Amino acid sequence: DRIPGEVTELFIRDKYRLTKSEAQEMLGRAAREGWAEPKPGYGWRLRPVAKTPDTFEQIYRFRALIEPAALIEPGFVFDQKIYEALHRTQQKMLDGDACRLPSAALVQAGATFHLDLIRMSGNMMFVQALERANQLRRLLEYRTNVNRQRFEVQCADHLHILDLVRRGENLEAAHFMKKHLSGALAAKS
């Protein structure tokens, strides 16, 4: 909140003593991560992000509503290829990657799991809502230390959810997803 919601590249360069290319790279990354967007014509608009524990909690409560609902959507279609890719990644995390990978990679693996699973719902509103929630929380999650032991619990939860969905037990998967997200929020609080 130390800079206004709308800025120019020159403002960023001057404030943070950056070169033109450094400022462009930083603004480009901010745009890719969804918390900045170029204004029509000239300048940049900084979008709101999760900066406080309250905002972060709101995002998790929102996710705890939409993600279980996506699992029981009438248009939900199990995708074997997505299942296999997610299962492989989560198993590798449990087998040791969670101890070795950088925090950002762990956060990304978790986000990919939830987003790919919600894509099976066939409802693009859920997908877009989760993408936006992920954009809002990304900066705060990258700055926090990842609890690697808790991450292993999350991976085990992910594998359980995947197995429920594979067996067609989506209602049980939805209940477990709500419990999983509530546990993740409690651990981060």
N, C-alpha and C positions, 0 to 999 in steps of 0.2 A: 504493500500500500504506500510505498515511498515514491511512486511515480504515478502520474495521472493515467486514466483509462485509455487515453488516446495520445500517442506520441509520434514523433518523427524519427527516422533513422539518425539524423543529426543530433537530436536530443539524447538518444541512447549513446551515441559515440562520445558526446561531450560529458555526459554524466558518469560514464564508466571508463572513460579514457581508452576507447577502442579505436582500432583502425576501421576504415570503411568495410574491408572484407570481414573482419571479426564481427562487426555489428550486423552485417548481412547474414553471416553464418548463424549468429545467435537468434536473430529474428526468424530466419528460415527454420531453424530447429523448433522454435516456439510455435510456429505455424504448423509444422508437422505433428507436434505433440498436442495441438488443439487449444492452446491457451493464448494465441495471438493470431490475428488475421489482418491481411493488408486491407486498408480502406480503399474504396473506389477513388482513384485519382492519386492521392498522396497521403502517406502516413500509415500508422498501424493502430489497431484497436486491440487492447488487452482484455481477454475474456476472463470471467471470474474462475477461480480455481479454489480447491479446498485448502484453506490456509489455517483453519482452526479445528480443534477437536470436535466442536459442535457440527461444523460443516461435514467433516469426515464421517461422523456418526450418521448424519442425515443420508449421506450417500449409501452407507451400508444398510440402513433401514429400507431405503428405496430398493436396493438390490435384493434384499430379503423378501420383498414383495414381487418383483418382476421375474426373478430367476426361477423360483418354484412354479410360478404361473406359466412360464414358458414351457416347462417340462410337461405340463398337462394340456397344452394347446391341442385343439382338434387336428390341426395340420402338422403336428409333430411327426417327423419321419426319421427313424434311426438310420444313420449313415455309417456303414461298416468301416469305410476308409478313415473317416474322422475319428471314429472310436479307436481304431488301431493306432493312429498317430498320437492321439491324446494318451492312450494307455501306455504306449512306449515311452513317451516323454515323462509321464508321472512315475513310471516304474524306475526309469533312469535316475530321477530325483531321489527316490527312496534308496536306490543302490549306491548313492554316494555323490551324485551331482549337487545335491542340496548343500553339501559341505564345501564344495569346490568352486561353484560358479559365483560370479559377482552378484551382489544384491539386485541390481537392475535386471539381470537375466532371470532371477527367481521371480521377481515381481511380474515380468513379462510372461513367463511360463504360466503363472497363475491366471493372469488376465486372458491369455490365449485359451486356456482350458474353459473358462466361463463363457467367453465369447463364442467359441466353436460349438459348445454344447447348446447355447441359446439359439444359434443359427439353425439347429435341427428343428426348432419350433415352427419354422416356416412363416413366422410373423416378423416382418421387417421392423415393426414398431418396437418390439422388444430388443432387437439387434441394435437399432439406432439409439435407443435409450441407454443400453449398456455401454455402447461406444462412448457416448457423451459422459456417462458417469465415470468411466475409466479415464477420460481426458481430464476431468475435474480433480480426480484423486492422484493422478500420476506424479505430480510434483511433490506432494506431501509424502507419498510412499517412497519415492526415490531418496528423500532426505532422511527417512527413518532407518534405523538399523533393523535388518531382518532377523527375527528370532528363528534361527535355523532348525532348532528342535521343533518349534511350533510349525514350521514349514513342512517338516516331515509328516506331522499329524495331518496337515492340510492335504498333502499328496495322498496319504492313505484314504482320507475322506473322498478325494477326487476319484480314486480307483473304485471305491465302494459305489459312488454315484454312477460311474460308468458301467459297472456290472449290473446295477439295478436297471438302468436304461436299456442295456443290451438284452436283458431278460424280459423287457416290456413292462417292468414294474415302475412306471413313471410316477404314480401317485406316491409310492414309497420314496422314490428318488426326490420328489418335490419336498416331502416332509424332511428328509435328510438334508437337502440343500438349505432349507431354512435354518436348521440346527447348525449346519456347517458355517453359514454366514454369520449367525449370531455368535458362534464360538470365535470366529475370526475377529469380529468387532470387539468382543470382550477381551481378547488377547491384546489387541492394539490399544485399547483404552487405558 
